[in-house]
Every structure is written in C-alpha cells, then in structure tokens.
Amino acid sequence: MSGHSKWSSIKHKKGAADKKRGALFTKLARGITIAARDGADPAGNAALALAIQKAKDNSMPKDNIERAIAKGAGTDKDAAAVEEVVYEGYGPAGVALLIHCYTDNRNRTGADVRSILSKNGGSLGEPGSVAYVFEKKGSIVVEAAAASEDDLMVAIDAGAEDIVEDGDHFEIVSDPHDFVAVRAAIEEAGITVASADVIQRPKTRVEVEDKDAAKVFRVIELLDDNDDVNDVAANFEVSDAALEELAAS
C-alpha cells in the first residue's frame, strides 16, 4: 500500500476544513506569480495553467488569481524578490524528503527547514542527496467509489502511464506533459477527481512501522505549515490501520 499517495488524498479532504484558507491562498498566489513571470497567458505557459488550476481546485477567488498573475507579469519589486528553493533531507525512519519552497529570504527559510527537521528526528541533506529518489509525474487521485479501473481506461487512452489501485482509491500517473489531457479525459467521462497535481513522485519507498508513522506525519505537517514551504514530497509506506488512525486525529 502506498501510504504517501493515500495520505495525499486524505490531506486534500482534511485541508478544506482544517487548513487556514488565507495561508493556503498565499502559497497558491506565490506559485501563480512565479509562473506568470514566463508569460501571463496560460494557453502558452503550462506552468501557469497548472498553478491556476490548482488554485481553482482549492476554491481560490478569481480576483485573487488575476491579481497574482498581474503581479508576476508586471514589474512588482516584491514579486521579483521571491524565488523557488528546493531543500533535501531526511525525516524519522530514514524517509527521504524533498521540500519545495517559495521564499524572499533563503537564509530564513533554510534555517526554518533545518530547525523543523533537527527537532523532530530528521536532518537536512546536501543537494542531490535525495532528489534521485523522486521523479516529476502527474498524479490524479480518484476515489474507488467514484469509478472502477475499467472506467479509468479513458486515462490510458489520453496518455496516462499507469493506474495504481491503493485500497479505497486509484492513482493515475502520467508524464507531466500529458497531465492536463489525462485529467480532462477523466472529467469528461463524468468521473470526479479527488485531487490532482504535478508532483515529485517517489521511485522507491521506505516501509515505516506503525510506531514511527505519527513522527513522520508530524514532520511533514510542520513543514507544510511553514509559510515558505509550498510542498513536501516523501517516500514512505505505512499500514492502512496507522494511516486511518492518523487521518481521524
């Protein structure tokens, strides 16, 4: 069982109720602003199109999206100061972590990430120490109650590489370039998508014992809660029992 992909779908559902909406919108806006530096038209800027879709998936108001695009496409000094930084490290039980940030102060963000890891059973690694464990992929999660594997064959026809069954959901994996077309095919077939994003997907995973699962999730949630952290990729598996217990907490 892929604990990480299932946890991602649980986070998506919990997020609507638990995550502070303002903080989430700030992170989404930064992603749009950075993407818009390469062009304000999503038709010709795939990264911007993905950032906008992610914002819409999280019910970000249209006005906020348009302001973020204008900020990135213009000459806003504050927007220009924000940069993308990726940190690599380890969490409890040897779990590899790839931490993607948007920051206007690399020193502050690096210190925050190092502190979170070191205080919670992890450590910051050197560049290249864990990046090889991950590969960029489109990941679309569909609840098993919403569709069968046969129903999802439309995704394969649209270019998806694999359909992975994991308990109560399916993960449809694609090349990032095919992600938009695969998602469109699924939605055009009338199938509800639980979550969808282009992610750093682990190529290998570490089995985490139930007693360590809470520690791993704690580190990831603390990183997620940091204002500068946009996303955290991790390569772990946990039992369904441990995952459901943590999801309910």
N, C-alpha and C positions, 0 to 999 in steps of 0.2 A: 504494500500500500504506500502511496506517495503522500506522506504526511504534509509535505510542503504545499502541494497543489490543493489538497483539501483544506489546509489552513488558509490558503489564499481566498478560497471561496467563502469560508466562514468569516474571514476578516471583512470581505465585501459586504456581507449581510449585517454583521455587527456594526460596521462603520457608519451606516446610515443613522443608527441610533446613538452610538457611543462616541464617535469622533467629533471633536469640536468643529462645526461647519466652517467657521471663519478661518481656522488654521489650515483646514483642508483646501479651501478655496485659494488661500495664499500660495500654497505649494503648487496647485494646478495653474495658477496665473503665472508663476515664475516659469513653469515649463512652456507655456504658450509664448511668453515674452522672449525667452531664449530661442525658441524655434522660429519665431517671426523675424528674427534678425536676418534670416536667409530668404525672406520674402513674405509678404503679407497675404498672399493668395494661396489658400490651402490646396487648390487644384494643382498648383505647381510646386508645392512644398509638402512632401509626405510627412515629415516630422511634425509640421504644424497641424496637418489634418488629424494625425493621431492624438496630438495634445488637445485639440478642440473636442474630439470625440470622447476622450477620457473625461474632460470637464463636463460635457453633456451627460455622460453616464452617471456622474455624481451630482446632477441637478444644479450645476453652476449657472447662474443667471446669464442671459445673453449679453446684457450690458457689461458684465464683468469680463466676459470673453473678449468682447470688442475692445474694451479698454486695454486689456493685456496685449492684444495684437498690435494696437496702435502704439503702445509703449515700446514694444520690441522693434517695430518697423521704423520708428522715429529716431530722434536723437536724444532720448531721455538719458541723462547722466547716470541716474541711479540704476536704470536697467543695464547700462553698459558695464556697470561695476559688478554685476552678478555673473558668476562663472560656474561651469559644471566641474565637479571634482568627484573622483571615484576612489574610495578607500577600500583596502582589502584587509581581512583579518579573520580571526577565529573566535567562535563562541564556545560555550561549555560543550563537553563531549567531542571536541575536535571538529565541530561544524564549521564549514567554510562560509564566510560572509563577504558579499560584495555590496558595498554601501554607496549608493549614488546620491550625490548632494548638489544643491544649488546654493551658492554662498557668495556674499560680498566681502567675506573675511576668511580666507583659507586657514589662517593660523587659529582663529577661534573655533572653526568647525573641526579642524584636525584635533585640537585639544579636547573638545567635547566628545568626539567619537572615541578617542583613546581612553578618556576617563570612564565612559559608559562600559566599554569592553573590559578594562582592567578591574573595575569594581564589581563585575558580575561574571567572573570566571572566564574571561576571554582575553584576547590580546590583538593589538594592531600589527599587521604584517607589512612586509616590504612590497612595493609594486611588482606585480607578476606572481606573487606567492600563491594566490588562489584563483586568479582570473581564468586560468586554463581549465578550471573545473566547470565553467559555465559557457553557454553559447546563446547568442541572441535569437529568440524564437517568438513567433506569435503564439499566444496561449488564450484559448477561449474555453470557458467553463460552462457546461450545460448540466443542469440537474437531471438525474436519471428519470425522475418523474415527468420531465417535460418532453423527453424524446428517447427513442430506442437507438441502438447502434445503427440499425438499418436506416432509420430516419436521417441519421447524420452522414450518410454516404454522399449527400449533396456537397458536403465539405471537401471530401476527397476529389469529387469532380471539379471543384473550384480551385484545387491546388494544395489542399492540406496534406501534410506528410504522414500524419498518424492520428488515430483516435484511441485514447488511453482510458479504459474503464477503471475507476477507482471508487469502489463502494457505491455511494449514492450519487455519484456524478461522473461525467465524462470530461476529459480534457482534450480539446482538438488542437494539435500542434502544427504550426506552419512556418515556412520561411517568412521573415518579416515583410518581404516584398509582396507576398500573397495574402497577408493578414486581412487587409481591407476587403478583398474579393471573397475570401473564405467566410468572414463574418457576414457579409451581405448575403451570401448564398444561404447561410443558416437562417438568418432573419427572414429572408424572402420565402423560405419554406414554412414560415409560421412558428418557428422554434424560439423560445425565449432564452436569451443569453443571460447567465447569472453574473459573469464578469468576463472582461476581455481586455488584453493589453499585450504590448510587445515587451517581453521580459528577458532577463538573464536566467535561462533555464539550466539547472544542473545536469551535467552529463553523467555524473556518478553521485551516489548519496551515501550518507553515514547513518547507520541504524542507531537511534537514540533510545536508551532504556527509559521505561516509564518514569523512574525516579529522577531522571535528568530533564524530562520534557518541559516541565514548568520553568526551569532555569533557561533553557534555550528560547522559549517563547518570551520570557521576561526581557532578555537582552534585545530581541527583535522589536518588541513593543516600545522599549525605552528609546531605541534608535529611531523608530517610526515617529515617536512623539517629539523628537528634536525638530525645531523649526527649519533647520537647514537640510535635513535628510528627506530626500524625495522618495526613495525606495530602497528596500533591503532584499537582496537575493540570498538564499541559504540552501544548503544541500543536505537536508535531513529527512529521515523517515521515522515516524512514531506509530505506535499501535493505535487502532481506532478507539479503543477504550480511553487511552490517555488523552487523545485529541478531543473526544466528545466531552470529557470531564473539564478540560481547559476551556472549551468553547462555551460551556454552560456557566463558567465562573464570571 
